[in-house]
Amino acid sequence: MKPKRRIRWPCFVDIPEGMMMDEASILVASVGPSVDRTSLTSASDQLPMVADRMREILISGDGFDAIYRHILAAPGKRVRSAMVLACARLLPPAAAVPLRDAVDMACAIEMIHEASLVHDDICDGSLLRRDAPSVPAAFGVRTAARAGFHLVGTALQVLARVLADNPAVFARLGEAPGVTYLDRISDLSFGQLIETLPPAVDDAAMRRHYEIVAGAKTGTLFRLACSYGGTAGGLDHIQLCALMRYADHLALAFQIMDDVRDVEGGPSLGKEAAGDLDRRVPTWPVIEWLAMRPESHGMWLSRLTSSGDLQADLVRSGATRAARAVAVRAAQTACEAIDAFPLSPAREQLRELSVRVVSR
């Protein structure tokens, strides 16, 4: 009997393909015995500072307070702000910005992210977000659109203040080729646009289309979190490029796992399940399904096939399991990209983020 191929989990543990470890086991294996896990907890303690500071920035009596309270009541995982704070601490602090400015930068990236979610919910007609009414469902589409633009504007003001207060740290901002800064923020809208332009039903074309969409919609903010956080921490061009590789691969893993959860549903999803199937968005589980079962092409293309029937056949086929394996490999590659940095609580926090992405 041919042995199962093994997937090498980020430098720490082997997982047989198709076998999923529970989240606690993965986290224990991934952190490893050589790292002071108290330090990791202390590093994560900065995230409540982000929540407090975002509330201080946004609740200002300018007319959007009700919407911002609604958004802040269900904050999500704050993955992007954690990236900013970790990237700002990868090297000794001599060349880094003060903690208060790193927190403000993390807040700015999170505000841009929250604005993108508001506009995603407008585009998709989503009624739920994180187990609560979406902003457009609760406040109306026009008000939601205005709030999204206001959020981005506020984020840019905060970011501009941090850059102005730390001119030496950010003196060469934007000069490093291959590193994403705000000049590429329009990629968020580009990703939303091309997602609505379905590729030909060809395996290679669909995979490439998906990677482009994931890189634009999810990867843009991951890269921004790493580039601004890393620059705030005094990293050089080569080190920033390593963080771009980390961000790109982690974004692919993150997006695939989002799509797996959309298919599988469950109480942790926080929104309507199978929404992408209903809109015939070619997510990675769908691509795996179409590759596994040639007869599925007719089901996919027919508008007479309900999203429930698509969901049931897709899960039975093992496509979500195959998609999870791709996400694990992408997370592994993300971890390998940060091996160039010295061992530190900040590096291990970035590694732990990759574990959380594929085990959620």
VODREN-35569 format. One record per residue (C-alpha): residue in three letters; z, x, y. Coordinates in nm, 4 decimals, decimal comma. Example, Ala and Ser with C-alpha at 12.3 -4.5 7.8 and 13.67 -1.06 7.14 Angstrom:
REM residues 2
+-----+----------+----------+----------+
| res |        z |        x |        y |
+-----+----------+----------+----------+
| ALA |   0,7800 |   1,2300 |  -0,4500 |
| SER |   0,7140 |   1,3670 |  -0,1060 |
+-----+----------+----------+----------+
END
This chain:
REM residues 360
+-----+----------+----------+----------+
| res |        z |        x |        y |
+-----+----------+----------+----------+
| MET |   0,0000 |   0,0000 |   0,0000 |
| LYS |  -0,1032 |   0,1387 |   0,3387 |
| PRO |   0,2039 |   0,2056 |   0,5598 |
| LYS |   0,2269 |   0,0273 |   0,8913 |
| ARG |   0,1225 |   0,2282 |   1,1931 |
| ARG |   0,4216 |   0,3054 |   1,4138 |
| ILE |   0,4352 |   0,2695 |   1,7896 |
| ARG |   0,6228 |   0,5505 |   1,9589 |
| TRP |   0,8679 |   0,3883 |   2,2008 |
| PRO |   0,9199 |   0,5866 |   2,5233 |
| CYS |   1,0419 |   0,9175 |   2,3791 |
| PHE |   1,3442 |   0,7625 |   2,2129 |
| VAL |   1,2848 |   0,5365 |   1,9126 |
| ASP |   1,0107 |   0,4345 |   1,6664 |
| ILE |   0,9218 |   0,0654 |   1,6348 |
| PRO |   0,6927 |  -0,0472 |   1,3508 |
| GLU |   0,3926 |  -0,2339 |   1,4918 |
| GLY |   0,4567 |  -0,6085 |   1,4937 |
| MET |   0,8347 |  -0,5684 |   1,4819 |
| MET |   1,0271 |  -0,6586 |   1,7971 |
| MET |   1,3766 |  -0,5213 |   1,8562 |
| ASP |   1,6266 |  -0,7316 |   2,0448 |
| GLU |   1,6799 |  -0,6400 |   2,4084 |
| ALA |   2,0242 |  -0,4877 |   2,3617 |
| SER |   1,9020 |  -0,2581 |   2,0829 |
| ILE |   1,6067 |  -0,1382 |   2,2899 |
| LEU |   1,8247 |  -0,0671 |   2,5911 |
| VAL |   2,0770 |   0,1317 |   2,3868 |
| ALA |   1,7976 |   0,3310 |   2,2238 |
| SER |   1,6120 |   0,3875 |   2,5489 |
| VAL |   1,9048 |   0,5095 |   2,7584 |
| GLY |   2,0069 |   0,7618 |   2,4955 |
| PRO |   2,3269 |   0,9621 |   2,4607 |
| SER |   2,2371 |   1,2355 |   2,7127 |
| VAL |   2,2668 |   1,0146 |   3,0204 |
| ASP |   2,5854 |   0,9036 |   3,1908 |
| ARG |   2,5444 |   0,5264 |   3,1650 |
| THR |   2,8163 |   0,4719 |   3,4243 |
| SER |   2,5791 |   0,6425 |   3,6690 |
| LEU |   2,3051 |   0,3980 |   3,5728 |
| THR |   2,5341 |   0,1060 |   3,6449 |
| SER |   2,6294 |   0,2569 |   3,9801 |
| ALA |   2,2625 |   0,2961 |   4,0706 |
| SER |   2,1998 |  -0,0691 |   3,9888 |
| ASP |   2,4896 |  -0,1670 |   4,2121 |
| GLN |   2,2643 |  -0,1072 |   4,5105 |
| LEU |   2,0628 |  -0,4205 |   4,4268 |
| PRO |   2,3334 |  -0,6564 |   4,5639 |
| MET |   2,2958 |  -0,4642 |   4,8889 |
| VAL |   1,9293 |  -0,5690 |   4,8884 |
| ALA |   2,0255 |  -0,9342 |   4,8388 |
| ASP |   2,2790 |  -0,9224 |   5,1213 |
| ARG |   2,0428 |  -0,7430 |   5,3572 |
| MET |   1,7536 |  -0,9816 |   5,2854 |
| ARG |   1,9770 |  -1,2739 |   5,3737 |
| GLU |   2,0825 |  -1,0980 |   5,6937 |
| ILE |   1,7190 |  -1,0332 |   5,7906 |
| LEU |   1,5736 |  -1,3707 |   5,6979 |
| ILE |   1,8400 |  -1,6268 |   5,7889 |
| SER |   1,7981 |  -1,6005 |   6,1638 |
| GLY |   1,7594 |  -1,9547 |   6,2961 |
| ASP |   1,3868 |  -1,9223 |   6,3588 |
| GLY |   1,2806 |  -2,2380 |   6,1763 |
| PHE |   1,2247 |  -2,1029 |   5,8257 |
| ASP |   1,5913 |  -2,0778 |   5,7263 |
| ALA |   1,5779 |  -2,3671 |   5,4782 |
| ILE |   1,2799 |  -2,2139 |   5,2979 |
| TYR |   1,4376 |  -1,8691 |   5,2886 |
| ARG |   1,7652 |  -2,0050 |   5,1531 |
| HIS |   1,5600 |  -2,1802 |   4,8852 |
| ILE |   1,3830 |  -1,8539 |   4,7946 |
| LEU |   1,6986 |  -1,6419 |   4,8010 |
| ALA |   1,8859 |  -1,8890 |   4,5798 |
| ALA |   1,6658 |  -1,7839 |   4,2852 |
| PRO |   1,5977 |  -1,4143 |   4,3458 |
| GLY |   1,4333 |  -1,3126 |   4,0186 |
| LYS |   1,4831 |  -0,9683 |   3,8639 |
| ARG |   1,4196 |  -0,7643 |   4,1820 |
| VAL |   1,2111 |  -0,5171 |   3,9811 |
| ARG |   1,0221 |  -0,3915 |   4,2874 |
| SER |   1,3313 |  -0,3227 |   4,4971 |
| ALA |   1,4860 |  -0,1403 |   4,2010 |
| MET |   1,1722 |   0,0760 |   4,1896 |
| VAL |   1,1998 |   0,1593 |   4,5590 |
| LEU |   1,5651 |   0,2602 |   4,5321 |
| ALA |   1,5149 |   0,4642 |   4,2147 |
| CYS |   1,2068 |   0,6466 |   4,3478 |
| ALA |   1,3982 |   0,7339 |   4,6649 |
| ARG |   1,6651 |   0,9119 |   4,4522 |
| LEU |   1,4503 |   1,1088 |   4,2071 |
| LEU |   1,5222 |   1,4382 |   4,3879 |
| PRO |   1,8355 |   1,5730 |   4,5599 |
| PRO |   1,9036 |   1,3726 |   4,8762 |
| ALA |   1,8491 |   1,6488 |   5,1334 |
| ALA |   1,4972 |   1,5295 |   5,2250 |
| ALA |   1,5579 |   1,1584 |   5,1669 |
| VAL |   1,6127 |   0,8766 |   5,4135 |
| PRO |   1,9665 |   0,7332 |   5,4502 |
| LEU |   2,0661 |   0,4690 |   5,1965 |
| ARG |   2,0584 |   0,1895 |   5,4552 |
| ASP |   1,6918 |   0,2678 |   5,5277 |
| ALA |   1,6049 |   0,2841 |   5,1568 |
| VAL |   1,7646 |  -0,0603 |   5,1178 |
| ASP |   1,5627 |  -0,1948 |   5,4117 |
| MET |   1,2445 |  -0,0558 |   5,2571 |
| ALA |   1,3334 |  -0,2244 |   4,9276 |
| CYS |   1,3869 |  -0,5504 |   5,1188 |
| ALA |   1,0447 |  -0,5191 |   5,2827 |
| ILE |   0,8669 |  -0,4776 |   4,9469 |
| GLU |   1,0591 |  -0,7725 |   4,8023 |
| MET |   0,9654 |  -0,9902 |   5,1012 |
| ILE |   0,5975 |  -0,9108 |   5,0515 |
| HIS |   0,6405 |  -0,9967 |   4,6841 |
| GLU |   0,8087 |  -1,3280 |   4,7614 |
| ALA |   0,5280 |  -1,4120 |   5,0046 |
| SER |   0,2707 |  -1,3401 |   4,7339 |
| LEU |   0,4531 |  -1,5791 |   4,4977 |
| VAL |   0,4483 |  -1,8541 |   4,7610 |
| HIS |   0,0741 |  -1,8143 |   4,8026 |
| ASP |   0,0206 |  -1,7909 |   4,4249 |
| ASP |   0,1977 |  -2,1243 |   4,3865 |
| ILE |  -0,0243 |  -2,2733 |   4,6578 |
| CYS |  -0,3410 |  -2,1463 |   4,4851 |
| ASP |  -0,2304 |  -2,2541 |   4,1367 |
| GLY |  -0,0721 |  -2,5844 |   4,2381 |
| SER |   0,2498 |  -2,4782 |   4,0649 |
| LEU |   0,5405 |  -2,7178 |   4,0952 |
| LEU |   0,8098 |  -2,4877 |   3,9550 |
| ARG |   0,9215 |  -2,1324 |   4,0244 |
| ARG |   1,2317 |  -1,9819 |   3,8564 |
| ASP |   1,3580 |  -2,3189 |   3,7301 |
| ALA |   1,3438 |  -2,4697 |   4,0797 |
| PRO |   1,0760 |  -2,6509 |   4,2806 |
| SER |   0,8197 |  -2,4065 |   4,4148 |
| VAL |   0,8094 |  -2,3619 |   4,7925 |
| PRO |   0,4877 |  -2,5685 |   4,8346 |
| ALA |   0,6308 |  -2,8428 |   4,6112 |
| ALA |   0,9583 |  -2,8541 |   4,8039 |
| PHE |   0,8320 |  -2,8073 |   5,1607 |
| GLY |   0,4615 |  -2,8861 |   5,1539 |
| VAL |   0,1559 |  -2,6647 |   5,1321 |
| ARG |   0,1069 |  -2,6105 |   5,5062 |
| THR |   0,4688 |  -2,5146 |   5,5698 |
| ALA |   0,4651 |  -2,2894 |   5,2623 |
| ALA |   0,1543 |  -2,1087 |   5,3881 |
| ARG |   0,3143 |  -2,0483 |   5,7273 |
| ALA |   0,6342 |  -1,9237 |   5,5631 |
| GLY |   0,4355 |  -1,6812 |   5,3475 |
| PHE |   0,2671 |  -1,5275 |   5,6500 |
| HIS |   0,6002 |  -1,5133 |   5,8351 |
| LEU |   0,7600 |  -1,3338 |   5,5389 |
| VAL |   0,4891 |  -1,0670 |   5,5391 |
| GLY |   0,5165 |  -1,0234 |   5,9155 |
| THR |   0,8920 |  -0,9788 |   5,8948 |
| ALA |   0,8520 |  -0,7291 |   5,6105 |
| LEU |   0,6084 |  -0,5215 |   5,8152 |
| GLN |   0,8497 |  -0,5170 |   6,1089 |
| VAL |   1,1304 |  -0,3902 |   5,8867 |
| LEU |   0,9057 |  -0,1264 |   5,7312 |
| ALA |   0,7808 |  -0,0105 |   6,0713 |
| ARG |   1,1392 |   0,0336 |   6,1913 |
| VAL |   1,2274 |   0,2509 |   5,8901 |
| LEU |   0,9214 |   0,4695 |   5,9424 |
| ALA |   0,9932 |   0,5068 |   6,3145 |
| ASP |   1,3541 |   0,6071 |   6,2488 |
| ASN |   1,2556 |   0,8755 |   5,9951 |
| PRO |   0,9524 |   1,0505 |   6,1476 |
| ALA |   0,9978 |   1,3797 |   5,9610 |
| VAL |   1,0168 |   1,2157 |   5,6165 |
| PHE |   0,7095 |   0,9997 |   5,6790 |
| ALA |   0,5107 |   1,2511 |   5,8853 |
| ARG |   0,2290 |   1,2751 |   5,6288 |
| LEU |   0,2362 |   0,9138 |   5,5145 |
| GLY |  -0,1022 |   0,8001 |   5,3853 |
| GLU |  -0,2554 |   1,1476 |   5,3636 |
| ALA |  -0,2184 |   1,1921 |   4,9861 |
| PRO |  -0,5368 |   1,0822 |   4,8042 |
| GLY |  -0,4808 |   0,8448 |   4,5160 |
| VAL |  -0,1491 |   0,7151 |   4,6509 |
| THR |  -0,1342 |   0,3499 |   4,7557 |
| TYR |   0,0104 |   0,2562 |   5,0933 |
| LEU |  -0,0229 |  -0,0558 |   5,3076 |
| ASP |  -0,3898 |   0,0122 |   5,3733 |
| ARG |  -0,4449 |  -0,1346 |   5,0237 |
| ILE |  -0,2293 |  -0,4439 |   5,0575 |
| SER |  -0,5418 |  -0,6621 |   5,0704 |
| ASP |  -0,5808 |  -0,5856 |   4,6983 |
| LEU |  -0,3242 |  -0,8620 |   4,6401 |
| SER |  -0,5714 |  -1,1213 |   4,7679 |
| PHE |  -0,8588 |  -0,9458 |   4,5920 |
| GLY |  -0,6780 |  -0,9863 |   4,2603 |
| GLN |  -0,6142 |  -1,3551 |   4,3229 |
| LEU |  -0,9812 |  -1,4050 |   4,4095 |
| ILE |  -1,1391 |  -1,2262 |   4,1141 |
| GLU |  -0,8982 |  -1,3951 |   3,8732 |
| THR |  -1,0841 |  -1,7174 |   3,9543 |
| LEU |  -1,4203 |  -1,5572 |   3,8701 |
| PRO |  -1,4247 |  -1,5591 |   3,4876 |
| PRO |  -1,6070 |  -1,2740 |   3,3123 |
| ALA |  -1,8590 |  -1,3189 |   3,0352 |
| VAL |  -1,6973 |  -1,4061 |   2,7017 |
| ASP |  -1,7372 |  -1,0504 |   2,5795 |
| ASP |  -1,4376 |  -0,8524 |   2,4581 |
| ALA |  -1,4939 |  -0,5345 |   2,6598 |
| ALA |  -1,5843 |  -0,7232 |   2,9782 |
| MET |  -1,2799 |  -0,9501 |   2,9497 |
| ARG |  -1,0408 |  -0,6603 |   2,8958 |
| ARG |  -1,1820 |  -0,4718 |   3,1930 |
| HIS |  -1,1650 |  -0,7863 |   3,4096 |
| TYR |  -0,8023 |  -0,8374 |   3,3088 |
| GLU |  -0,7073 |  -0,4774 |   3,3880 |
| ILE |  -0,8647 |  -0,5074 |   3,7335 |
| VAL |  -0,6786 |  -0,8324 |   3,8074 |
| ALA |  -0,3457 |  -0,6955 |   3,6786 |
| GLY |  -0,3936 |  -0,3745 |   3,8759 |
| ALA |  -0,4584 |  -0,5724 |   4,1939 |
| LYS |  -0,2110 |  -0,8608 |   4,1641 |
| THR |   0,0812 |  -0,6847 |   3,9970 |
| GLY |  -0,0037 |  -0,3172 |   4,0303 |
| THR |  -0,0456 |  -0,3193 |   4,4086 |
| LEU |   0,3184 |  -0,4031 |   4,4773 |
| PHE |   0,4423 |  -0,1742 |   4,1985 |
| ARG |   0,2446 |   0,1119 |   4,3541 |
| LEU |   0,3715 |   0,0261 |   4,7024 |
| ALA |   0,7306 |   0,0242 |   4,5761 |
| CYS |   0,6809 |   0,3655 |   4,4175 |
| SER |   0,4818 |   0,5213 |   4,7027 |
| TYR |   0,7163 |   0,4177 |   4,9827 |
| GLY |   1,0262 |   0,4805 |   4,7742 |
| GLY |   0,8971 |   0,8186 |   4,6588 |
| THR |   0,7931 |   0,9196 |   5,0089 |
| ALA |   1,1352 |   0,8137 |   5,1368 |
| GLY |   1,2817 |   1,0451 |   4,8713 |
| GLY |   1,0812 |   1,3475 |   4,9836 |
| LEU |   0,8375 |   1,3672 |   4,6882 |
| ASP |   0,5226 |   1,5765 |   4,7139 |
| HIS |   0,1651 |   1,4670 |   4,6401 |
| ILE |   0,1705 |   1,5574 |   4,2697 |
| GLN |   0,4989 |   1,3747 |   4,2179 |
| LEU |   0,3716 |   1,0671 |   4,4037 |
| CYS |   0,0617 |   1,0618 |   4,1826 |
| ALA |   0,2905 |   1,0641 |   3,8773 |
| LEU |   0,4632 |   0,7565 |   4,0194 |
| MET |   0,1243 |   0,5887 |   4,0692 |
| ARG |   0,0538 |   0,6363 |   3,6971 |
| TYR |   0,3964 |   0,4960 |   3,6162 |
| ALA |   0,3326 |   0,1940 |   3,8389 |
| ASP |  -0,0153 |   0,1238 |   3,6988 |
| HIS |   0,0898 |   0,1277 |   3,3341 |
| LEU |   0,4112 |  -0,0616 |   3,3956 |
| ALA |   0,2169 |  -0,3260 |   3,5894 |
| LEU |  -0,0136 |  -0,3781 |   3,2917 |
| ALA |   0,2860 |  -0,4145 |   3,0584 |
| PHE |   0,4565 |  -0,6510 |   3,3032 |
| GLN |   0,1510 |  -0,8743 |   3,3439 |
| ILE |   0,0829 |  -0,8923 |   2,9708 |
| MET |   0,4422 |  -0,9932 |   2,9032 |
| ASP |   0,4218 |  -1,2586 |   3,1761 |
| ASP |   0,1154 |  -1,3983 |   3,0019 |
| VAL |   0,2836 |  -1,3899 |   2,6605 |
| ARG |   0,5772 |  -1,5849 |   2,8006 |
| ASP |   0,3389 |  -1,8335 |   2,9638 |
| VAL |   0,1879 |  -1,9042 |   2,6210 |
| GLU |   0,5136 |  -1,9109 |   2,4252 |
| GLY |   0,7115 |  -2,1079 |   2,6856 |
| GLY |   1,0831 |  -2,1450 |   2,6362 |
| PRO |   1,3808 |  -2,2060 |   2,8668 |
| SER |   1,3608 |  -1,8596 |   3,0262 |
| LEU |   1,0117 |  -1,9130 |   3,1661 |
| GLY |   1,1256 |  -2,0944 |   3,4801 |
| LYS |   0,7954 |  -2,2768 |   3,5336 |
| GLU |   0,5464 |  -2,4930 |   3,3467 |
| ALA |   0,4241 |  -2,3298 |   3,0259 |
| ALA |   0,0545 |  -2,2852 |   2,9401 |
| GLY |  -0,0585 |  -2,3224 |   3,3013 |
| ASP |  -0,3066 |  -2,0369 |   3,2674 |
| LEU |  -0,4468 |  -2,1878 |   2,9477 |
| ASP |  -0,5024 |  -2,5175 |   3,1246 |
| ARG |  -0,6933 |  -2,3378 |   3,4014 |
| ARG |  -0,8805 |  -2,1274 |   3,1411 |
| VAL |  -0,7556 |  -1,7983 |   3,2872 |
| PRO |  -0,8498 |  -1,5230 |   3,0369 |
| THR |  -0,5082 |  -1,3618 |   2,9918 |
| TRP |  -0,4457 |  -1,0777 |   2,7472 |
| PRO |  -0,3122 |  -1,3036 |   2,4668 |
| VAL |  -0,6303 |  -1,5112 |   2,5034 |
| ILE |  -0,8456 |  -1,1976 |   2,4828 |
| GLU |  -0,6658 |  -1,0942 |   2,1624 |
| TRP |  -0,7100 |  -1,4462 |   2,0225 |
| LEU |  -1,0831 |  -1,4545 |   2,0966 |
| ALA |  -1,1237 |  -1,1132 |   1,9310 |
| MET |  -0,9292 |  -1,2204 |   1,6193 |
| ARG |  -1,0920 |  -1,5587 |   1,5662 |
| PRO |  -1,4620 |  -1,5855 |   1,6550 |
| GLU |  -1,4448 |  -1,9634 |   1,6031 |
| SER |  -1,1980 |  -1,9831 |   1,8895 |
| HIS |  -1,4748 |  -1,9271 |   2,1466 |
| GLY |  -1,5872 |  -2,2886 |   2,1148 |
| MET |  -1,2321 |  -2,4156 |   2,1646 |
| TRP |  -1,1884 |  -2,1943 |   2,4705 |
| LEU |  -1,5122 |  -2,2985 |   2,6397 |
| SER |  -1,4764 |  -2,6712 |   2,5711 |
| ARG |  -1,2975 |  -2,8682 |   2,8413 |
| LEU |  -1,2175 |  -3,1243 |   2,5719 |
| THR |  -0,9700 |  -2,8844 |   2,4093 |
| SER |  -0,6219 |  -2,9464 |   2,5470 |
| SER |  -0,4004 |  -2,6597 |   2,6577 |
| GLY |  -0,1523 |  -2,7706 |   2,3904 |
| ASP |  -0,4122 |  -2,7229 |   2,1150 |
| LEU |  -0,5100 |  -2,3847 |   2,2590 |
| GLN |  -0,1458 |  -2,2815 |   2,2757 |
| ALA |  -0,0727 |  -2,3809 |   1,9163 |
| ASP |  -0,3785 |  -2,2055 |   1,7722 |
| LEU |  -0,3212 |  -1,8946 |   1,9810 |
| VAL |   0,0399 |  -1,8537 |   1,8686 |
| ARG |  -0,0509 |  -1,9160 |   1,5015 |
| SER |  -0,3187 |  -1,6474 |   1,5170 |
| GLY |  -0,0725 |  -1,3692 |   1,5979 |
| ALA |  -0,2414 |  -1,3001 |   1,9318 |
| THR |   0,0864 |  -1,2978 |   2,1272 |
| ARG |   0,2288 |  -1,0415 |   1,8841 |
| ALA |  -0,0784 |  -0,8227 |   1,9330 |
| ALA |  -0,0467 |  -0,8582 |   2,3105 |
| ARG |   0,3190 |  -0,7524 |   2,2964 |
| ALA |   0,2172 |  -0,4361 |   2,1102 |
| VAL |  -0,0278 |  -0,3494 |   2,3897 |
| ALA |   0,2482 |  -0,4057 |   2,6469 |
| VAL |   0,4825 |  -0,1738 |   2,4538 |
| ARG |   0,2201 |   0,1014 |   2,4509 |
| ALA |   0,1586 |   0,0583 |   2,8247 |
| ALA |   0,5336 |   0,0822 |   2,8926 |
| GLN |   0,5486 |   0,3949 |   2,6782 |
| THR |   0,2728 |   0,5550 |   2,8865 |
| ALA |   0,4591 |   0,4588 |   3,2036 |
| CYS |   0,7681 |   0,6417 |   3,0782 |
| GLU |   0,5661 |   0,9497 |   2,9905 |
| ALA |   0,4390 |   0,9626 |   3,3499 |
| ILE |   0,7903 |   1,0192 |   3,4859 |
| ASP |   0,8848 |   1,2900 |   3,2373 |
| ALA |   0,7761 |   1,5383 |   3,5050 |
| PHE |   1,0908 |   1,4560 |   3,7043 |
| PRO |   1,4257 |   1,6188 |   3,6255 |
| LEU |   1,6743 |   1,4166 |   3,4254 |
| SER |   1,8761 |   1,1982 |   3,6619 |
| PRO |   2,0228 |   0,8480 |   3,6823 |
| ALA |   1,7271 |   0,7473 |   3,9028 |
| ARG |   1,4692 |   0,8611 |   3,6464 |
| GLU |   1,6574 |   0,6824 |   3,3710 |
| GLN |   1,6691 |   0,3679 |   3,5808 |
| LEU |   1,2885 |   0,3753 |   3,6047 |
| ARG |   1,2755 |   0,4232 |   3,2287 |
| GLU |   1,5157 |   0,1347 |   3,1785 |
| LEU |   1,2955 |  -0,0861 |   3,3972 |
| SER |   1,0062 |  -0,0265 |   3,1584 |
| VAL |   1,2255 |  -0,1344 |   2,8687 |
| ARG |   1,3335 |  -0,4507 |   3,0500 |
| VAL |   0,9728 |  -0,5402 |   3,1188 |
| VAL |   0,8719 |  -0,5536 |   2,7526 |
| SER |   1,1966 |  -0,6963 |   2,6177 |
| ARG |   1,2388 |  -0,9904 |   2,8545 |
+-----+----------+----------+----------+
END
